[in-house]
C-alpha cells in the first residue's frame, strides 16, 4: 500500500511538472513550484494517509510501536514506573473486589432488594433478635410482608455420620428457605406440617456436611442421623452455592423451628431468640413496613407482664434492607481502607508524573525536531499520552496479577474445612472478610474497574507531563542541540506542586498508619487479667441423654452423676498428657460472651419485677485449678479447692469491679 501511494503521488507530481513545462516554464522552476504547491512529496503522502479509512487506528498502532521501542530503550525507567503503578493499582483493585463483594454485589437471592432484616431496639438493650412469642404474633398480624421468616442458632452434636462432630444447627421456620429462593439439590425443603410442635423429626443438610460427613452419598435422603441424641430423618441437601444470610455463620444442619403458637409472654415458659428475615410485598417500602410493625408492637408492649417491663419499655422496631444488615460494621472500615489505597495510588501517580516530567526535559531536542518536521502539538500530545497509556496498561496487568494472587489466597481460606484447625495466616486472612472470603473474586466489574484505573492513571500522571513537554520553543530547543537542558519555570512549578501533593498524601497515610500501630500496641499491652501464652483451649458439649444435670438428678450422689464423672475423667487424662502443667474446665473462656445472673447483697430486699432495680452480674463456673491455668492472681482470699462441691457451703470468687 505504501509503495502504491508513493508511486501515485510521484506520478501526480510528475504530471504537474510536465503541464508547467508544456506551458513554457523552465523544467527546474516547474519542479520547484510543483513541490511548493504540494508541500513536499512526504507531506502529500501524509495528507493522503490522514484521509484514508482507518488512519486513526494506523496512527495509534504506530504510536504504540514507537512507545514500546522507547520504553524498551529505557528499561530502568519502565520497570520503575510499572512496579510503582502496579502496586498501587493492585492494592486498590484488591480492596475494591472486597468492597464489591460486600457492599455492591447484589445478594444471591431472587429479588434481594425486597428482603429486609427486622430487629428490636431498646434504650437499654440492643437485641439482634426478638422473643419467639413476639415473632409468632407479628407473623400472623402484619400485612406488609409476603414472607415473614425467622431462625435461631444452636451448637449441637451430630452423630451417625462419618465422625462425631460439633455442628451449627439452625432452627428455621418453614418459609425461610423458600423466601430466599432456595432449591435443594437433593430431596425437599420443610413443609408447614414439618414446622409444628410435635412434627416429624426431620432435618436438611448443608452441602459442606453432606460432602465431608456423608461423602456426597446421593442416597442420603431418608437416612437417619442424630442431633444431641435425637434421631432425625434427612429430607434434603442444600445447593453448593447457597450462602446463609448471616455474615458470621454458616449452619451445618437445618431443623424446623418448631415454635409454640402461644403468643403470650410468660416467665414460666421457655422462649427462643428469633432472628427475623422478611420479604416485602411488591410496592411496599421499608419505611411503610417499619411503621406497621412499630404500631403493632407498641400496642402489644402494653399487654406484657411486669417481669418484661425493662425489655418492653421504649422498644423500637428497626427494619433495614438485608444487604445493609449483612454489611453491618464492615461498611465504614472497608470504605476507609479503599480511600487509603486510593491515596497510595495517587502518590504513585505523582511519583510517575515527576519521572515523566524529568524525562520530557531530556527529550526536548527530540520533540523539537519532530515539530520542525511538521508534527503538530496535538500529534505530539497524543504520542505522549499513548506512551503513558502503554505504561498504565503494563502496570494494570501487574496489578491484576497481584489482585488475582491475593483474592485466590483469601478465597481459599474462606472455603477451608471448618472442622480442621486453621493456621495463624488463615485466621489473619479471614479476619477482614469473614465468610465473604469465599465470594471475593475477579469478575467483569473488577476488570472494568482495572481498565478504568488504567485510563484514570494515564490522565493523572500523563496529561500534565504531555502538556508541559510539548510546550517548547522549537528554535531554542534545536539550537541547544541537547548539549545542556534546563527546566522552564512552568515545569519546575508543576514538579514542585506534584511533590507537595505527594508529601501531603504520604503524611496523612503515615499519620493514619501510626495511629493504627499505636492502637495495636495498646491492645497487645492491655492488661486483661489473664495470660494466654502457652495455653490451649478446647470445647465440648455434653448434651447426650446420658449426661444429665445436677438439678435433674439431685437424688443421686454428685460423684455418681455421668456429667461429673466425665469431668473428673477428662481432667485426670489432661493432667497425664506430656507437657501439661495444669488443666481446668470452665463454662466459658475469658472475654467470651456469658449470661448474667441477678443478685442481692446482704439483707437487701429483692426488687419487684419490672422495677428496673435488678442487679445483674456475669458469672461462669470453673474447676479449682482455673485461676492457676489462666495465671490470674487472687488479690484477697483463696482459690477454689476440691472441698468446694455440691454439698459444701456455696462460695464464689468475684472480680475487683464487683
C-alpha positions in Angstrom: 0.0 0.0 0.0 2.8 2.4 0.9 4.6 1.6 -2.4 1.5 2.2 -4.4 0.9 5.5 -2.6 4.5 6.6 -3.3 4.1 5.8 -7.0 0.7 7.6 -7.2 2.0 10.8 -5.5 5.2 10.9 -7.6 3.3 10.2 -10.8 0.8 13.1 -9.9 3.7 15.4 -9.2 5.4 14.5 -12.4 2.2 15.2 -14.3 2.0 18.6 -12.8 5.6 19.3 -13.7 5.0 18.3 -17.3 2.0 20.5 -17.5 4.1 23.5 -16.3 6.8 22.7 -18.8 4.3 22.5 -21.6 3.1 26.0 -20.6 6.6 27.3 -21.2 8.0 27.3 -17.7 11.6 26.0 -17.4 11.9 22.5 -16.1 13.8 23.4 -12.8 11.3 26.2 -12.0 8.4 23.9 -12.9 9.6 21.2 -10.5 10.3 23.7 -7.7 6.8 25.3 -7.9 5.1 21.9 -8.1 6.7 20.7 -4.9 5.9 24.0 -3.3 2.3 23.7 -4.3 2.2 20.1 -3.0 4.0 21.0 0.2 6.5 18.2 -0.5 6.2 14.5 -1.5 6.2 13.2 2.0 3.7 15.8 3.2 1.4 14.9 0.3 1.6 11.3 1.2 0.9 12.0 4.8 -2.2 14.1 3.8 -3.5 11.1 1.9 -2.8 8.8 4.9 -4.7 11.2 7.2 -7.8 10.9 5.0 -7.6 7.2 4.5 -10.2 4.9 6.2 -8.7 3.5 9.5 -6.0 6.2 9.5 -6.6 6.9 13.2 -6.1 3.2 14.1 -3.0 3.1 12.0 -1.5 6.1 13.7 -2.4 4.6 17.1 -0.6 1.4 16.2 2.4 3.4 15.1 2.5 5.3 18.3 2.2 2.1 20.3 5.1 0.5 18.5 7.1 3.7 18.9 6.2 3.8 22.6 7.3 0.2 23.1 10.6 0.9 21.4 11.2 3.9 23.7 10.3 2.0 26.8 12.4 -0.9 25.8 15.3 1.5 25.3 14.8 2.9 28.8 14.3 -0.3 30.8 15.1 1.1 34.3 12.5 3.9 33.8 9.9 1.4 32.5 10.4 -1.1 35.4 10.3 1.7 38.0 7.0 3.1 36.6 5.3 -0.3 36.1 6.2 -1.6 39.5 5.2 1.7 41.3 1.9 1.9 39.5 1.3 -1.8 39.5 1.5 -2.0 43.3 -0.9 1.0 43.7 -3.4 -0.5 41.1 -3.1 -4.0 42.7 -3.8 -2.7 46.2 -6.7 -0.6 45.1 -8.2 -3.3 43.0 -7.9 -5.9 45.8 -9.8 -3.7 48.2 -12.4 -2.9 45.5 -13.0 -6.6 45.0 -13.8 -6.9 48.7 -16.0 -3.7 48.6 -17.9 -5.1 45.6 -18.4 -8.5 47.2 -19.7 -7.0 50.5 -21.3 -3.6 49.6 -22.1 -3.5 45.9 -22.7 -7.1 44.8 -26.4 -8.0 44.8 -27.2 -10.7 47.4 -27.5 -14.1 45.7 -31.3 -14.4 46.3 -34.1 -13.6 43.9 -35.5 -10.1 44.2 -32.9 -9.5 47.0 -33.9 -5.8 47.2 -37.2 -6.8 48.8 -35.5 -8.8 51.6 -35.3 -7.0 55.0 -33.9 -7.8 58.4 -36.1 -6.9 61.5 -34.7 -6.4 65.0 -36.0 -4.7 68.2 -34.1 -1.7 69.6 -34.3 -0.9 73.3 -32.9 2.1 75.2 -31.1 -0.4 77.4 -30.6 -3.4 75.2 -29.5 -3.8 71.5 -31.1 -7.1 70.6 -30.4 -8.6 67.2 -33.3 -10.9 67.8 -36.8 -10.9 69.2 -38.6 -13.3 71.5 -40.3 -16.2 69.8 -43.7 -15.1 71.2 -43.3 -11.7 69.6 -42.2 -13.3 66.3 -45.2 -15.6 66.1 -47.6 -12.8 67.0 -46.2 -10.5 64.3 -46.0 -13.3 61.7 -49.8 -13.6 61.6 -50.7 -9.9 62.3 -48.7 -7.9 59.8 -49.7 -7.4 56.1 -46.6 -5.7 54.6 -44.7 -9.0 54.1 -45.0 -11.7 51.5 -42.9 -13.9 53.8 -42.1 -13.3 57.5 -39.5 -15.9 58.4 -37.0 -16.5 61.2 -34.3 -18.7 62.6 -32.3 -19.3 65.7 -28.9 -20.9 66.2 -27.6 -23.6 68.5 -24.3 -25.5 68.6 -25.0 -29.2 69.0 -23.6 -32.7 68.4 -24.0 -34.6 65.2 -23.5 -38.4 65.3 -24.4 -41.2 62.9 -22.3 -39.7 60.2 -18.6 -40.3 59.4 -17.4 -38.8 62.7 -19.0 -37.3 65.8 -18.9 -33.6 65.2 -19.9 -30.3 66.8 -22.2 -28.6 64.3 -24.0 -25.3 64.0 -27.7 -26.1 63.9 -30.2 -23.6 62.6 -33.8 -23.9 63.6 -35.7 -22.3 60.7 -39.3 -21.6 60.0 -40.7 -23.5 57.1 -40.9 -20.4 54.9 -37.3 -19.1 55.4 -35.6 -21.1 52.7 -38.4 -20.5 50.2 -38.2 -16.8 51.0 -34.5 -16.9 50.0 -35.3 -18.7 46.8 -33.5 -21.9 47.8 -33.9 -25.0 45.6 -32.4 -28.1 47.2 -30.0 -30.2 45.1 -31.4 -33.4 46.7 -34.8 -34.0 48.4 -37.1 -31.3 49.5 -37.4 -28.3 51.9 -39.5 -28.2 55.1 -43.3 -28.1 54.8 -45.8 -26.5 57.2 -46.5 -29.9 58.6 -42.8 -30.3 59.5 -42.7 -26.9 61.3 -45.1 -27.5 64.1 -44.9 -28.7 67.6 -44.9 -32.5 67.6 -44.0 -32.6 63.9 -41.8 -35.3 62.4 -38.1 -35.3 63.4 -36.6 -34.2 60.0 -33.5 -32.2 59.0 -31.8 -30.7 56.0 -28.0 -30.9 55.4 -25.7 -28.2 54.1 -23.6 -29.2 51.1 -20.5 -29.0 53.2 -21.7 -31.5 55.8 -23.1 -33.8 53.0 -19.8 -33.7 51.3 -17.5 -34.1 54.4 -19.6 -36.4 56.7 -21.8 -38.3 54.2 -19.3 -38.5 51.4 -21.7 -36.9 48.9 -23.9 -40.0 49.1 -26.8 -39.5 46.6 -28.9 -42.0 48.6 -28.7 -40.0 51.8 -32.3 -38.9 51.6 -34.3 -41.0 54.1 -31.3 -41.9 56.2 -31.1 -41.0 59.8 -28.5 -39.0 61.8 -28.6 -38.0 65.5 -28.6 -34.4 66.8 -28.0 -34.2 70.5 -29.1 -37.8 71.0 -32.3 -37.4 69.0 -32.6 -39.3 65.7 -33.5 -37.1 62.7 -34.5 -38.2 59.2 -32.6 -36.4 56.4 -35.1 -35.0 53.8 -32.9 -32.7 51.8 -29.5 -31.3 50.9 -29.0 -27.6 50.1 -27.2 -26.4 46.9 -23.5 -26.0 46.9 -23.6 -22.3 46.2 -26.1 -21.4 48.9 -24.9 -18.8 51.4 -26.8 -18.3 54.6 -27.8 -14.6 55.1 -25.6 -14.1 58.1 -22.0 -12.8 57.8 -20.9 -14.5 61.0 -22.0 -18.1 60.5 -22.9 -20.8 58.0 -25.2 -23.5 59.5 -24.3 -27.2 59.0 -27.7 -28.7 59.6 -31.2 -27.2 59.5 -34.1 -28.4 61.6 -37.7 -27.0 61.8 -38.0 -24.0 64.2 -40.9 -25.8 66.0 -42.2 -22.7 67.7 -45.0 -22.6 70.3 -48.1 -21.0 68.8 -48.8 -19.3 72.2 -48.0 -15.6 71.7 -48.4 -14.5 75.4 -45.1 -13.6 77.1 -44.6 -15.6 80.3 -41.7 -16.1 82.7 -42.6 -19.8 83.3 -42.3 -20.8 79.6 -39.0 -21.0 77.7 -38.6 -18.6 74.7 -36.2 -18.6 71.7 -34.4 -15.6 70.4 -35.6 -15.4 66.8 -33.6 -13.5 64.1 -36.2 -12.3 61.6 -35.8 -12.0 57.8 -38.8 -11.0 55.7 -39.7 -10.4 52.1 -41.7 -7.3 51.4 -44.8 -7.3 49.2 -44.2 -5.7 45.8 -44.7 -2.0 46.1 -44.2 -1.9 49.9 -41.3 0.2 51.1 -39.1 -0.3 54.2 -40.5 2.8 56.0 -44.1 1.6 55.4 -43.3 -1.8 56.8 -41.5 -0.4 59.8 -44.4 1.9 60.6 -46.8 -1.0 60.6 -44.5 -3.2 62.8 -44.0 -0.3 65.2 -47.7 0.3 65.6 -48.3 -3.4 66.2 -45.5 -3.8 68.8 -46.4 -0.5 70.6 -49.9 -1.8 71.2 -48.5 -5.2 72.2 -46.0 -3.8 74.7 -48.8 -2.5 76.9 -50.1 -6.1 77.4 -46.8 -7.6 78.5 -46.3 -8.9 82.1 -44.4 -6.7 84.6 -41.4 -9.1 84.5 -40.7 -8.0 80.9 -41.1 -4.2 81.6 -37.4 -3.5 81.2 -37.4 -5.3 77.9 -40.5 -3.7 76.5 -40.1 -0.1 77.7 -39.4 2.2 74.8 -38.9 -0.6 72.4 -38.4 0.4 68.7 -38.6 -1.9 65.7 -35.9 -1.4 63.1 -36.5 -2.7 59.5 -33.4 -2.4 57.2 -32.5 -3.9 53.9 -30.8 -7.3 54.3 -27.8 -6.1 52.3 -27.2 -3.3 54.7 -27.6 -5.5 57.7 -25.2 -8.1 56.4 -22.6 -5.4 55.6 -23.0 -4.1 59.2 -19.9 -2.6 60.8 -17.7 -3.7 57.8 -19.0 -0.9 55.6 -17.1 2.0 57.1 -13.7 0.3 57.6 -13.8 -1.1 54.0 -14.6 2.3 52.5 -11.8 3.9 54.7 -9.4 1.3 53.5 -10.4 1.9 49.9 -9.8 5.6 50.3 -6.3 4.9 51.8 -5.2 2.6 49.0 -6.6 5.2 46.5 -4.3 7.8 48.2 -1.4 5.3 47.8 -2.3 5.2 44.1 -2.3 9.0 43.9 1.1 9.1 45.4 2.3 6.6 42.8 0.8 8.7 40.1 2.6 11.8 41.5 5.9 9.9 41.5 5.5 8.7 38.0 4.4 12.2 36.8 7.6 13.6 38.2 9.6 11.0 36.4 7.7 11.8 33.2 8.4 15.5 33.6 12.1 14.8 34.1 12.1 12.5 31.0 10.2 15.1 29.0 13.0 17.6 29.7 15.6 15.2 28.4 13.5 14.7 25.2 13.1 18.3 24.3 15.5 18.1 21.4 13.6 15.1 20.0 10.3 16.8 20.4 11.6 20.0 18.7 13.0 18.0 15.8 9.7 16.2 15.3 7.9 19.6 15.5 10.2 21.0 12.9 9.5 18.1 10.6 5.8 19.0 10.7 4.3 17.2 13.7 1.6 19.4 15.3 1.4 19.9 19.0 -1.8 17.8 19.1 0.1 15.0 17.4 3.0 15.2 19.9 0.5 15.4 22.8 -1.2 12.2 21.6 2.2 10.5 21.4 2.9 11.3 25.0 -0.5 10.1 26.1 -0.1 6.8 24.2 3.2 6.2 25.9 1.5 6.9 29.3 -1.3 4.5 28.3 1.1 1.8 27.4 2.8 2.2 30.8 -0.6 2.2 32.6 -1.6 -1.0 30.7 1.5 -2.8 31.8 1.0 -1.6 35.3 -2.7 -2.6 35.3 -1.6 -6.1 34.1 0.8 -6.3 37.0 -1.9 -5.0 39.4 -4.4 -7.5 38.1 -1.9 -10.3 38.7 -1.4 -9.1 42.3 -5.1 -8.9 42.8 -5.6 -12.4 41.4 -3.0 -13.8 43.7 -4.4 -12.2 46.9 -8.0 -12.9 46.1 -7.3 -16.5 45.3 -5.4 -16.9 48.6 -8.2 -15.2 50.5 -10.9 -17.2 48.7 -9.0 -20.4 49.5 -9.0 -19.5 53.2 -12.8 -18.9 53.1 -13.5 -22.4 51.8 -11.3 -24.4 54.2 -12.8 -27.2 56.1 -14.1 -25.5 59.3 -13.8 -28.8 61.2 -10.0 -28.6 60.9 -7.8 -26.2 62.9 -6.7 -23.2 60.9 -3.2 -21.7 60.8 -2.4 -18.2 62.0 -2.1 -17.0 58.4 -5.5 -18.4 57.6 -7.1 -16.6 60.6 -5.4 -13.3 59.6 -6.7 -13.6 56.0 -10.2 -14.5 57.2 -10.3 -11.6 59.8 -11.3 -8.7 57.5 -13.7 -10.6 55.2 -15.2 -13.4 57.3 -17.5 -15.7 55.3 -17.3 -13.4 52.3 -13.8 -14.7 51.7 -15.3 -17.4 49.5 -17.0 -14.9 47.2 -14.2 -12.4 46.7 -13.1 -12.9 43.1 -12.2 -11.1 39.9 -15.3 -10.7 37.8 -16.4 -8.4 35.0 -16.9 -5.4 37.4 -13.4 -5.8 38.8 -12.0 -6.0 35.3 -13.9 -2.9 34.4 -12.5 -1.2 37.5 -9.0 -2.1 36.5 -9.5 -0.7 33.0 -10.9 2.5 34.5 -7.9 2.8 36.8 -5.6 2.4 33.8 -7.3 5.2 32.0 -7.5 7.4 35.1 -3.8 6.9 35.9 -3.0 7.8 32.3 -4.7 11.1 32.8 -3.3 11.7 36.3 0.3 11.1 35.5 0.4 11.5 31.7 -1.5 14.6 30.9 0.5 17.2 32.8 3.9 16.0 31.5 2.5 15.7 28.0 1.2 19.3 28.0 4.4 20.6 29.6 6.7 18.6 27.3 5.1 19.8 24.1 5.1 23.5 25.2 8.6 24.3 23.9 10.2 26.9 21.6 11.5 24.9 18.6 14.3 27.4 17.7 15.7 27.5 21.2 15.4 23.7 21.6 17.1 23.0 18.3 19.9 25.5 19.0 20.6 23.8 22.3 21.2 20.6 20.5 20.6 18.8 23.7 24.0 20.0 25.0 22.6 21.5 28.2 18.9 21.1 29.1 17.3 23.2 31.8 13.7 23.2 33.0 11.4 26.1 32.3 9.8 27.9 35.3 6.4 26.3 34.5 7.9 22.8 34.6 9.6 23.5 37.9 6.4 24.8 39.4 4.5 21.7 38.2 7.1 19.4 39.6 7.1 21.2 42.9 3.3 21.1 43.1 3.3 17.4 42.4 5.9 16.9 45.1 3.8 18.9 47.6 0.7 16.8 46.9 2.8 13.6 47.2 4.3 14.5 50.5 0.9 15.7 51.9 -0.8 12.5 51.0 2.1 10.5 52.4 2.0 12.4 55.7 -1.8 11.7 56.0 -1.2 8.0 55.4 1.8 7.8 57.7 -0.2 9.5 60.5 -3.1 7.1 60.0 -0.7 4.1 60.0 0.9 5.5 63.1 -2.5 5.7 64.9 -3.3 2.1 63.8 0.1 0.8 65.1 -0.4 2.6 68.4 -3.9 1.2 68.8 -2.5 -2.3 68.0 0.3 -1.8 70.6 -2.2 -0.7 73.2 -4.4 -3.7 72.5 -1.4 -6.0 72.9 -0.4 -4.3 76.1 -3.9 -4.3 77.6 -3.9 -5.9 81.0 -6.6 -8.5 80.5 -6.1 -10.1 83.9 -5.0 -13.4 82.4 -2.1 -14.8 80.4 -3.0 -16.7 77.2 0.6 -17.7 76.4 1.3 -21.5 76.2 -2.4 -22.1 76.9 -4.5 -24.4 74.8 -8.3 -24.4 74.8 -11.0 -26.8 73.6 -14.7 -27.0 73.7 -17.2 -29.9 74.1 -20.9 -30.1 74.5 -22.4 -32.7 76.9 -25.9 -32.8 75.5 -26.5 -36.5 75.1 -29.3 -38.1 77.2 -26.6 -40.0 79.1 -25.3 -36.7 80.6 -27.8 -35.2 83.0 -27.6 -32.0 85.1 -27.2 -31.9 88.8 -30.6 -30.3 89.1 -32.3 -33.2 87.2 -30.5 -35.8 89.3 -30.5 -34.3 92.8 -31.3 -37.7 94.2 -28.0 -39.1 93.0 -24.7 -38.7 94.7 -22.8 -36.0 92.8 -19.9 -38.4 92.3 -22.2 -40.8 90.5 -23.6 -38.4 88.0 -22.4 -39.1 84.4 -21.5 -35.4 83.7 -19.4 -35.1 86.9 -17.7 -38.5 86.1 -16.9 -37.2 82.6 -15.4 -34.0 84.0 -13.3 -35.9 86.5 -12.1 -38.4 83.9 -11.3 -35.7 81.4 -9.2 -33.7 84.0 -7.3 -36.8 85.0 -6.4 -37.6 81.4 -5.5 -34.0 80.7 -3.1 -33.9 83.6 -1.3 -37.0 82.4 -0.5 -35.6 78.9 3.2 -34.8 78.4 4.0 -31.1 78.9 0.7 -30.2 80.7 1.4 -28.2 83.8 -2.2 -27.6 84.8 -5.7 -28.1 83.4 -9.1 -26.8 84.2 -12.6 -26.7 82.9 -14.9 -23.6 82.7 -18.3 -22.9 81.4 -16.9 -20.0 79.3 -13.5 -18.8 78.1 -12.1 -15.4 79.2 -13.6 -12.5 77.2 -16.3 -14.7 75.7 -19.9 -13.8 76.0 -21.6 -15.2 79.1 -25.1 -15.0 80.6 -25.8 -12.9 83.7 -27.5 -13.8 87.0 -29.4 -11.5 89.3 -28.2 -11.0 92.9 -28.7 -9.1 96.1 -26.2 -8.3 98.8 -26.7 -9.0 102.5 -30.2 -8.3 103.7 -31.2 -6.2 100.6 -34.9 -6.8 99.7 -35.5 -8.4 96.3 -36.7 -5.7 93.8 -40.2 -6.2 92.4 -40.4 -7.4 88.8 -40.2 -4.6 86.2 -38.8 -2.1 88.7 -35.6 -1.7 86.8 -33.6 -2.1 90.0 -32.3 -5.6 89.5 -28.5 -6.1 89.8 -27.0 -8.4 87.3 -23.5 -9.9 87.1 -21.9 -12.2 84.5 -20.9 -15.5 86.0 -19.0 -18.6 85.0 -18.4 -22.0 86.7 -14.9 -23.3 87.0 -12.9 -26.2 88.4 -10.4 -25.5 91.2 -7.2 -25.0 89.0 -8.8 -22.5 86.7 -7.0 -19.4 88.0 -3.7 -21.3 88.1 -4.2 -22.2 84.4 -5.0 -18.7 83.2 -2.5 -17.2 85.6 -5.0 -14.8 87.2 -3.8 -13.8 90.7 -6.2 -14.0 93.7 -5.9 -10.5 95.3 -7.7 -11.4 98.5 -9.0 -14.6 100.0 -8.3 -18.0 98.4 -8.9 -20.0 95.3 -11.4 -22.9 95.0 -10.4 -26.3 96.3 -11.8 -29.8 95.8 -13.7 -29.4 99.0 -15.9 -26.8 97.4 -18.5 -29.1 95.9 -22.3 -29.5 95.6 -22.7 -30.5 99.3 -20.5 -27.8 100.9 -21.2 -24.2 101.7 -21.8 -22.2 98.5 -18.8 -20.0 97.7 -17.8 -17.6 95.0 -14.8 -15.5 93.8 -15.6 -12.0 92.5 -13.5 -9.6 90.4 -12.3 -6.2 91.7 -15.1 -4.2 90.0 -17.8 -6.3 91.7 
